[in-house]
Amino acid sequence: MAGNLYIVATPIGNLGDISERALEVLKQVDLIAAEDTRHSKTLLDRFGIKTKVKAYHEHNEEQFTAQLIQQIVDGESIALISDAGTPLINDPGYKLVTAAHDNGIKVIPIPGPSAVITALSASGLPTSKFIFEGYLPAKTEARKKCLQQLISESRTLVFYEAPHRIRESIQDIQEVFGSERRATVARELTKQYEQIVRDSLFIVNEKLINEEIKIKGEFVIIVEGAQEISVSDAEVLRINQILSEKLPPKEAAGLTSKITGKKKNEVYQMALESNEK
């Protein structure tokens, strides 16, 4: 009988947040695959978990995925954990989980803490629809280009950011999205010096500059989505027609899409059908 692959969520800060089920699984499996064995040692020692631990991270997943899968096929059960929170959410593990499914192995999630959901729940921003973008690009030009692609996104936006880039990232978000867009910055979630600040991007930026928001710990940035603009089909066609006088059809459709929020392919199809009439 093959073993199972458990995806185990661990605390993002406060060790008291780990579930009884997670502790039970970590004690009973044959092996724990951990992103950083040194980091995980603190958690495992705290709860007296003696299970064998193996490092499994982005630099060795190609090398060890097949080996771990074979161990499970041979009957061992393995728990995958990340440094903090729910594995695979901006952490390694995708290749292992995919390979497990490909090999008919049962994948069992053990739910628990996630920085994304924790920050969202306390953000004071809309949570019914959101998108998680992970870390923004490290370089300014690439970061601004990424943000430009999200400028019309109406869903709440969630990013991770490192302390040494938080100021530059907030400045770029403010420049691209505008000073009045609301944002929440959360840092050191569930830890002693947890800080959650919601305000306009202008004020958030000011608080980072004067260090009212401390530049320490991992950050979650949550940004309010763009206001949805309702534009009639007739207005979409009118704008596209004006732009088509100076631009090729696809470029005109693309610019109309950015102006109206209508999908580019829909604009292009509407224009084709209008021209056929």
C-alpha positions in Angstrom: 0.0 0.0 0.0 1.3 3.4 -0.9 1.6 6.1 1.7 0.1 9.6 1.6 1.4 13.0 1.0 0.2 15.5 3.6 0.4 19.3 2.9 0.7 20.7 6.5 0.1 24.4 7.3 2.3 25.7 10.1 2.2 29.0 12.1 3.3 32.2 10.4 4.5 33.6 13.7 2.8 32.6 16.9 3.5 28.9 17.5 0.2 28.6 19.4 -1.6 28.7 16.1 -0.7 25.2 15.0 -3.6 22.8 15.0 -3.8 19.5 16.9 -4.3 17.7 13.7 -1.1 19.2 12.2 0.9 18.1 15.3 -0.6 14.6 15.1 0.3 14.2 11.4 3.9 15.6 11.9 4.4 13.1 14.7 3.0 10.1 12.8 4.5 10.5 9.3 7.7 8.7 8.3 9.3 11.9 7.0 8.9 15.7 7.0 10.0 17.5 3.9 10.8 21.0 5.1 11.8 24.1 3.2 14.5 25.0 5.7 15.3 22.3 8.3 17.0 24.9 10.6 13.9 27.1 10.6 11.6 24.1 11.1 13.7 22.8 14.0 12.3 25.5 16.3 8.7 24.4 15.7 9.4 20.7 15.9 11.5 21.0 19.1 8.8 23.1 20.7 6.3 20.3 20.3 8.7 17.4 20.9 8.4 16.1 17.3 11.2 13.6 16.6 10.2 12.7 13.0 13.1 12.6 10.5 13.3 15.8 8.5 14.7 16.3 5.0 15.3 19.6 3.2 13.1 20.2 0.2 13.3 23.6 -1.4 13.4 25.4 -4.8 17.0 24.6 -5.3 16.7 20.8 -4.9 13.1 20.0 -5.8 14.2 18.8 -9.3 16.7 16.4 -7.6 14.5 15.0 -4.8 10.9 15.0 -6.1 11.2 11.6 -7.8 12.9 10.2 -4.7 10.2 11.4 -2.4 7.5 10.0 -4.7 9.2 6.6 -4.7 9.3 6.6 -0.9 5.6 7.2 -0.8 4.9 4.6 -3.5 6.9 2.2 -1.3 4.6 2.8 1.6 6.0 5.8 3.5 3.9 8.8 4.4 5.5 12.3 4.0 4.4 15.7 5.3 5.4 18.8 3.4 5.9 22.0 5.3 7.2 25.4 4.4 9.0 27.9 6.6 5.7 29.4 7.7 2.0 29.2 6.7 0.4 27.0 4.1 2.9 25.3 1.7 2.8 26.2 -2.0 1.5 29.7 -1.4 4.5 31.4 -2.9 6.6 28.5 -1.6 8.1 25.3 -3.1 6.0 22.1 -3.4 4.1 22.4 -6.7 6.3 19.8 -8.4 5.9 17.3 -5.6 2.1 17.7 -5.4 1.8 17.4 -9.2 3.9 14.3 -9.2 1.9 12.8 -6.4 -1.3 13.2 -8.4 0.3 11.9 -11.5 1.3 8.7 -9.6 -2.1 8.2 -8.0 -0.9 9.2 -4.5 -3.5 10.5 -2.1 -2.7 14.2 -1.3 -4.2 15.3 2.1 -4.3 19.0 3.0 -4.0 19.9 6.7 -5.3 23.5 6.7 -4.1 26.2 8.9 -2.4 29.7 8.9 -1.8 31.7 5.7 -0.4 35.2 5.7 -2.6 36.1 2.7 -5.9 35.1 4.4 -4.8 36.4 7.8 -3.9 39.9 6.3 -7.0 40.0 4.2 -9.3 39.2 7.1 -8.0 42.2 9.1 -7.4 44.6 6.2 -10.7 46.5 6.2 -10.7 46.2 2.4 -13.1 44.2 0.2 -12.5 40.5 0.5 -15.2 38.9 -1.6 -12.9 38.9 -4.7 -9.1 39.2 -4.6 -6.0 38.2 -6.4 -2.7 37.2 -5.0 0.4 38.4 -6.9 3.2 37.1 -4.7 6.3 39.3 -4.6 6.5 42.3 -7.0 9.7 42.4 -9.2 12.8 43.6 -7.4 13.8 46.2 -10.0 11.8 49.5 -10.3 11.2 49.3 -14.1 9.9 45.8 -14.0 7.8 46.5 -10.9 6.1 49.5 -12.5 5.4 47.5 -15.6 3.8 44.8 -13.5 1.7 47.3 -11.7 0.6 49.0 -14.9 -0.9 45.7 -16.0 -3.0 45.7 -12.8 -4.1 49.3 -12.8 -7.6 48.5 -14.0 -8.0 45.4 -11.8 -11.2 45.7 -9.8 -10.5 42.9 -7.4 -8.5 43.6 -4.2 -4.8 43.0 -4.8 -2.5 41.2 -2.4 1.3 41.2 -2.5 4.2 40.0 -0.3 7.1 42.2 0.2 10.5 42.1 1.9 11.5 44.8 4.4 14.4 46.2 2.3 12.0 46.8 -0.6 8.8 47.9 1.1 9.3 51.7 0.8 10.2 51.5 -2.9 7.3 49.2 -3.6 4.7 51.4 -1.9 6.1 54.5 -3.6 5.7 52.7 -7.0 2.2 51.5 -6.2 1.2 55.0 -5.2 2.7 56.4 -8.4 0.9 53.9 -10.6 -2.4 53.6 -8.8 -2.7 57.1 -7.4 -2.4 58.6 -3.9 -6.1 58.2 -2.9 -6.3 54.4 -3.5 -6.7 52.7 -0.1 -4.2 50.2 1.1 -3.4 48.1 4.1 0.1 47.2 5.2 0.5 44.3 7.6 3.8 43.2 9.1 4.9 40.6 11.7 1.5 39.0 11.6 0.6 37.0 14.8 3.9 38.0 16.4 4.5 40.3 19.4 5.1 43.4 17.3 2.3 42.8 14.8 1.3 46.0 13.0 -1.7 46.5 10.6 -2.2 50.0 9.0 -5.0 50.9 6.6 -5.1 54.3 4.9 -4.7 56.0 1.6 -1.5 55.1 -0.3 -0.2 58.6 0.3 -0.6 58.3 4.1 0.8 54.7 4.1 3.8 56.0 2.2 4.3 58.9 4.7 4.1 56.5 7.6 6.8 54.3 6.1 9.0 57.3 5.4 8.8 58.5 9.0 8.9 54.9 10.3 5.5 55.1 12.0 5.3 51.8 10.2 8.5 49.9 11.2 10.7 48.6 8.5 11.1 45.2 10.0 9.7 41.7 9.4 7.9 40.3 6.3 5.1 42.5 4.8 1.7 41.8 3.2 0.5 44.7 1.1 -3.3 44.8 0.3 -4.5 47.4 -2.2 -8.1 48.3 -3.0 -9.1 47.3 -6.5 -10.0 49.9 -9.2 -13.5 51.3 -9.3 -15.5 49.4 -11.9 -16.7 51.7 -14.7 -19.9 50.8 -16.5 -19.6 51.8 -20.1 -22.4 51.0 -22.7 -21.6 49.0 -25.8 -22.5 52.0 -27.9 -19.9 54.1 -26.1 -17.3 51.3 -26.4 -17.9 51.3 -30.2 -17.8 55.1 -30.4 -14.4 55.2 -28.6 -13.0 52.3 -30.7 -14.2 54.0 -33.9 -12.4 57.3 -33.0 -9.2 55.4 -32.2 -9.5 53.3 -35.3 -9.1 56.4 -37.5 -5.5 56.7 -36.3 -4.6 53.1 -35.2 -4.7 49.6 -36.6 -7.8 47.6 -35.5 -6.0 45.5 -32.8 -4.2 48.5 -31.3 -7.4 50.5 -31.3 -9.2 47.6 -29.6 -6.4 47.3 -27.0 -6.5 51.0 -26.1 -10.3 51.0 -26.0 -10.1 48.1 -23.6 -7.8 50.0 -21.3 -10.1 53.1 -21.4 -13.4 51.3 -20.9 -12.4 48.1 -18.9 -14.0 46.0 -21.7 -11.9 42.9 -22.6 -9.8 43.5 -25.7 -11.1 40.5 -27.6 -14.7 41.6 -26.9 -14.0 45.1 -28.2 -12.4 43.6 -31.3 -15.3 41.3 -32.0 -17.9 44.1 -31.4 -16.0 46.3 -33.9 -16.0 43.5 -36.5 -19.7 42.8 -36.1 -20.5 46.5 -36.3 -18.5 46.9 -39.5 -20.3 44.0 -41.1 -23.7 45.7 -40.6 
